[in-house]
Amino acid sequence: TANGIGDVMILPFIMGWTNILPDLKLDARLSVYAPTGEYEKGRLANVGKNYWTFEPGVMISWLSSKLGTEATLYTGVDFNTKNDATDYQSGTSLHMDATVAQHLPLLGGFLGIGANAFYYQQLTGDSGSGARLGDFEGMTCGIGPVISYVRPLGRDTTLLAEIKWLPELDTDKRLEGDYVWVKLGILF
């Protein structure tokens, strides 16, 4: 078991297009995960990875302004650097996250209730002298509930919160477990 604050994600580039069609949004981004979470060599569970990850990704989202129904798909590819503590480099991976939710007015904002599904497939094998057990090329997928809340806090400020539980339904060549994500943000 490990818990704590994981690696920090930085978004140095994001470009979005809104209302391409009614209620349709598209964005392209580059996410960078910095090795800031706690990591200890030899420990089975760590909250940090001890290496950098560069993730170009694309998101398409439809949120009906009339019905409050959302359908969103995000696809990203992770390019990882080497973990110098273990001389281990995780392979490149593809992942997709999809959400279907219904948004309802609540307390001056909107509550979203729905389901989130995910798929992860490692595209290239692990490498380095630390990869003594092979290249792994893991896969996992699952589905679970998601609850979100968005509320304006002022003229130019918005509160965003999300919690989701993602139990894994099928796993190959990876540690298996459930994920709980809690996100909190302020848009200004």
Buried (B, 14 or more C-beta within 10 A) or exposed (E): EBEEEBBEEEEEEEEEEEEEEEBBBBBEBBBBBBBBBBBEEEEEEBBBBBBBBBBBBEBBBBBEEEEBBBBBBBBBBBBBBBBBBBEBBBBBBBBBBBBBBEBEEEEEBBBBEBEBBBBBBBEBBBBBEBBEEEBBBBBBBBBBBBBBBBBEEEEEEBBBBBBBBBEBEEBEBBEEEEEEEEEEEEEE
